[in-house]
Amino acid sequence: MQDKLEAFEKLLNIMDDLRAGCPWDKEQTFESLRHLTIEEVYELSDSILNKDLDGIKGELGDLMLHLVFYAKIGSESAGFDILDVLNSIIAKLINRHPHIYGNQKVNDSSDVLNNWEKIKLKEGRKSVLEGVPKSLPPLVKAYRIQEKAKGVGFEWENMDDVWSKVNEELNELKHEVESNANREKLEDEFGDLLFALTNYARYIGVNPEDALEKTNKKFIRRFQFIEKQSANDGFNIQDMSLEEMEEYWVKAKKLEEPEKRK
């Protein structure tokens, strides 16, 4: 433990040095760091999806630097420092885990999440949805909204009901498409379908954001195979038919099959 404390202290001291002596670090504000922090979170996400442990370690270090940086700026202008930040999260964790630091009993992780949302309401929040950041990407936001609603019991009773809702929304979208509905109506129905599918993903234990990003990566990998291999065979992809490109797509899929069996 002592070596961890010493390493954290060294990081704090380095942050002090950078803020005092580095022209770039001197100029930074909460606002200027914001987009950089978001970028670091996405880089961490990529490393996690790629199962790159060294990458995860490195990106966590970058995020740790950002947290220390924000705390340093806070100590200069906002009336809080790293100690206040740490004490705040410590108090929050103790308060929201009465099954660990109190006498409350829980049966599983679902009970923990339900209690978490109820405790936050007791802390003064007027809505369980207040904790969902407005700037979250829509798919992530839908997932978090549904999780939080579940925390206070607003949840379908079984998975079959959720799947029925997915089919209902799919049929409604199809009806509007066949009726030549306007863009606003199509957008509305398509959004309902995505929300229902996101809800179903929760019930089967799939994070829809992760699932979609993995599919994105898979498509990119296979499409770039088409580009590379067709060029090697003397073809210009812009002049190829869909059927010709599909042949390369099938080859790309077959190349991935041994990986799936491992």
C-alpha positions as CSV (number, residue, x, y, z in Angstrom):
1,M,0.0,0.0,0.0
2,Q,2.8,2.4,0.8
3,D,4.3,2.2,-2.7
4,K,0.9,3.1,-4.1
5,L,0.5,6.1,-1.9
6,E,4.0,7.2,-2.8
7,A,3.3,6.9,-6.5
8,F,0.1,8.9,-6.1
9,E,1.9,11.6,-4.2
10,K,4.6,11.7,-6.9
11,L,1.8,12.2,-9.5
12,L,0.4,15.1,-7.5
13,N,3.8,16.7,-7.2
14,I,4.4,16.3,-11.0
15,M,1.1,18.0,-11.6
16,D,2.2,20.9,-9.3
17,D,5.4,21.2,-11.3
18,L,3.7,21.1,-14.7
19,R,1.1,23.7,-13.6
20,A,3.8,26.0,-12.4
21,G,6.4,25.6,-15.2
22,C,4.9,24.3,-18.4
23,P,3.3,26.9,-20.7
24,W,0.7,24.5,-22.1
25,D,-0.3,23.2,-18.7
26,K,-0.6,26.7,-17.3
27,E,-3.2,27.6,-19.9
28,Q,-5.6,24.8,-19.3
29,T,-9.0,25.2,-17.8
30,F,-11.9,22.9,-17.0
31,E,-13.4,23.8,-20.4
32,S,-10.2,23.3,-22.4
33,L,-9.6,19.8,-20.9
34,R,-13.2,18.6,-21.4
35,H,-12.9,17.4,-25.0
36,L,-9.5,15.9,-24.3
37,T,-11.0,13.9,-21.4
38,I,-13.8,12.6,-23.6
39,E,-11.2,11.5,-26.2
40,E,-9.3,9.6,-23.5
41,V,-12.4,7.8,-22.3
42,Y,-13.1,6.7,-25.9
43,E,-9.5,5.5,-26.2
44,L,-9.9,3.5,-23.0
45,S,-13.1,2.1,-24.5
46,D,-11.2,1.0,-27.6
47,S,-8.6,-0.7,-25.5
48,I,-11.2,-2.6,-23.5
49,L,-13.1,-3.8,-26.6
50,N,-9.7,-4.9,-28.1
51,K,-8.8,-6.7,-24.9
52,D,-5.5,-4.7,-25.0
53,L,-4.4,-4.9,-21.3
54,D,-1.3,-2.7,-21.9
55,G,-3.6,-0.2,-23.6
56,I,-6.0,-0.2,-20.8
57,K,-3.2,0.4,-18.3
58,G,-1.9,3.3,-20.3
59,E,-5.3,4.9,-20.9
60,L,-6.2,4.6,-17.2
61,G,-3.0,6.5,-16.5
62,D,-4.0,9.2,-18.9
63,L,-7.4,9.5,-17.3
64,M,-5.8,9.6,-13.8
65,L,-3.7,12.5,-15.0
66,H,-6.9,14.3,-16.1
67,L,-8.6,13.7,-12.8
68,V,-5.6,15.1,-10.9
69,F,-5.4,18.0,-13.4
70,Y,-9.1,19.0,-12.7
71,A,-8.5,18.8,-9.0
72,K,-5.4,21.1,-9.3
73,I,-7.4,23.7,-11.3
74,G,-10.1,23.4,-8.7
75,S,-7.7,24.1,-5.9
76,E,-6.8,27.4,-7.7
77,S,-10.2,28.7,-8.6
78,A,-13.1,26.6,-7.3
79,G,-12.4,26.1,-3.7
80,F,-11.7,22.3,-3.7
81,D,-8.7,20.1,-4.1
82,I,-7.9,16.4,-4.5
83,L,-8.5,15.8,-0.9
84,D,-12.0,17.1,-1.2
85,V,-12.6,15.0,-4.3
86,L,-11.5,11.9,-2.6
87,N,-13.4,12.6,0.6
88,S,-16.5,13.2,-1.5
89,I,-16.4,9.9,-3.3
90,I,-15.5,8.1,-0.1
91,A,-18.6,9.5,1.7
92,K,-20.8,8.7,-1.3
93,L,-19.6,5.1,-1.5
94,I,-20.2,4.5,2.2
95,N,-23.6,6.0,2.1
96,R,-24.7,4.1,-1.0
97,H,-23.5,0.7,0.2
98,P,-25.4,0.2,3.5
99,H,-25.1,-3.6,2.9
100,I,-21.4,-3.2,3.4
101,Y,-21.1,-0.3,5.9
102,G,-24.5,-0.8,7.5
103,N,-27.1,-3.4,8.5
104,Q,-29.0,-3.6,5.2
105,K,-29.3,-7.1,3.6
106,V,-29.2,-7.7,-0.2
107,N,-29.6,-10.9,-2.2
108,D,-27.8,-10.0,-5.4
109,S,-26.5,-7.2,-7.6
110,S,-30.0,-6.2,-8.7
111,D,-30.9,-5.3,-5.1
112,V,-27.7,-3.2,-4.9
113,L,-28.6,-1.2,-8.0
114,N,-32.2,-0.7,-6.8
115,N,-31.1,0.5,-3.4
116,W,-28.5,2.8,-5.1
117,E,-31.3,4.7,-7.0
118,K,-33.5,4.9,-4.0
119,I,-30.7,6.3,-1.8
120,K,-30.0,9.0,-4.5
121,L,-33.6,10.1,-4.2
122,K,-33.2,10.4,-0.5
123,E,-30.1,12.5,-1.1
124,G,-32.3,15.2,-2.7
125,R,-32.7,14.3,-6.3
126,K,-36.2,14.9,-7.6
127,S,-36.0,12.3,-10.4
128,V,-34.1,9.1,-10.8
129,L,-33.2,10.3,-14.3
130,E,-31.4,13.4,-13.2
131,G,-28.1,11.5,-13.1
132,V,-28.2,10.7,-16.8
133,P,-25.9,13.3,-18.5
134,K,-27.6,15.2,-21.3
135,S,-24.5,15.0,-23.5
136,L,-24.3,11.1,-23.4
137,P,-24.4,9.5,-26.9
138,P,-28.1,8.5,-27.5
139,L,-27.6,4.8,-27.4
140,V,-25.7,4.9,-24.1
141,K,-28.3,7.4,-22.7
142,A,-31.2,5.0,-23.6
143,Y,-29.4,2.2,-21.8
144,R,-28.8,4.3,-18.7
145,I,-32.3,5.7,-18.6
146,Q,-33.7,2.1,-18.6
147,E,-31.3,1.0,-16.0
148,K,-32.3,3.8,-13.7
149,A,-36.0,3.3,-14.3
150,K,-35.5,-0.3,-13.4
151,G,-33.9,0.8,-10.1
152,V,-37.3,2.0,-8.8
153,G,-39.3,-0.9,-10.3
154,F,-40.4,0.5,-13.7
155,E,-39.6,-2.6,-15.6
156,W,-41.3,-5.3,-17.7
157,E,-42.1,-8.5,-15.8
158,N,-40.5,-10.9,-18.2
159,M,-38.3,-11.0,-21.3
160,D,-41.1,-12.2,-23.6
161,D,-43.0,-9.0,-23.0
162,V,-39.9,-7.0,-24.0
163,W,-39.5,-9.0,-27.2
164,S,-43.2,-8.5,-28.0
165,K,-42.6,-4.7,-27.6
166,V,-39.7,-4.9,-30.1
167,N,-41.9,-6.7,-32.6
168,E,-44.7,-4.2,-32.0
169,E,-42.4,-1.3,-32.7
170,L,-40.9,-3.0,-35.7
171,N,-44.4,-3.5,-37.2
172,E,-45.3,0.1,-36.5
173,L,-42.2,1.3,-38.3
174,K,-43.0,-1.0,-41.2
175,H,-46.5,0.3,-41.4
176,E,-45.4,3.9,-41.5
177,V,-42.8,3.1,-44.2
178,E,-45.4,1.4,-46.3
179,S,-47.8,4.3,-45.8
180,N,-45.2,6.8,-47.1
181,A,-45.2,8.6,-43.8
182,N,-43.2,11.9,-43.4
183,R,-39.7,11.9,-42.1
184,E,-40.7,13.1,-38.7
185,K,-43.0,10.1,-38.2
186,L,-40.5,7.6,-39.5
187,E,-37.8,9.1,-37.2
188,D,-40.2,8.8,-34.3
189,E,-41.0,5.1,-35.0
190,F,-37.4,4.3,-35.7
191,G,-36.4,5.8,-32.4
192,D,-39.1,3.8,-30.6
193,L,-37.7,0.6,-32.2
194,L,-34.1,1.4,-31.1
195,F,-35.3,2.1,-27.6
196,A,-37.1,-1.2,-27.4
197,L,-34.1,-3.1,-28.8
198,T,-31.9,-1.4,-26.3
199,N,-34.2,-2.5,-23.5
200,Y,-34.2,-6.1,-24.8
201,A,-30.4,-6.0,-24.9
202,R,-30.4,-5.3,-21.1
203,Y,-32.6,-8.4,-20.5
204,I,-30.3,-10.7,-22.4
205,G,-27.2,-9.2,-20.7
206,V,-25.8,-7.4,-23.7
207,N,-24.5,-3.8,-23.7
208,P,-25.9,-2.4,-26.9
209,E,-23.1,0.2,-27.2
210,D,-20.4,-2.4,-27.0
211,A,-22.3,-4.7,-29.4
212,L,-22.7,-2.0,-32.0
213,E,-19.1,-0.9,-31.7
214,K,-17.9,-4.5,-32.2
215,T,-20.1,-4.8,-35.3
216,N,-18.7,-1.5,-36.5
217,K,-15.1,-2.8,-36.1
218,K,-16.1,-6.1,-37.8
219,F,-17.6,-4.3,-40.8
220,I,-14.5,-2.0,-41.1
221,R,-12.2,-5.1,-41.0
222,R,-14.2,-7.0,-43.6
223,F,-14.7,-4.0,-45.9
224,Q,-11.0,-3.1,-45.8
225,F,-10.3,-6.8,-46.7
226,I,-12.4,-6.3,-49.8
227,E,-10.5,-3.1,-50.7
228,K,-7.1,-4.7,-50.2
229,Q,-7.7,-8.1,-51.8
230,S,-9.6,-6.8,-54.8
231,A,-6.8,-4.3,-55.5
232,N,-4.3,-7.1,-55.2
233,D,-6.3,-9.0,-57.8
234,G,-6.2,-6.0,-60.1
235,F,-9.8,-4.7,-59.6
236,N,-10.9,-1.2,-58.8
237,I,-13.6,-1.4,-56.1
238,Q,-15.5,1.5,-57.6
239,D,-16.0,-0.6,-60.8
240,M,-17.0,-3.8,-59.0
241,S,-20.6,-5.1,-58.8
242,L,-22.2,-5.9,-55.5
243,E,-22.0,-9.6,-56.3
244,E,-18.3,-9.3,-56.9
245,M,-17.7,-7.5,-53.6
246,E,-19.9,-10.0,-51.8
247,E,-17.5,-12.8,-52.9
248,Y,-14.7,-11.0,-51.1
249,W,-16.9,-10.4,-48.1
250,V,-17.5,-14.2,-47.8
251,K,-13.8,-14.8,-48.0
252,A,-13.3,-12.3,-45.2
253,K,-15.8,-14.0,-43.0
254,K,-14.2,-17.4,-43.6
255,L,-10.8,-16.1,-42.6
256,E,-12.4,-15.0,-39.2
257,E,-14.0,-18.4,-38.6
258,P,-10.9,-20.1,-37.1
259,E,-10.6,-17.2,-34.6
260,K,-14.2,-17.8,-33.5
261,R,-13.4,-21.4,-32.8
262,K,-10.4,-20.6,-30.5
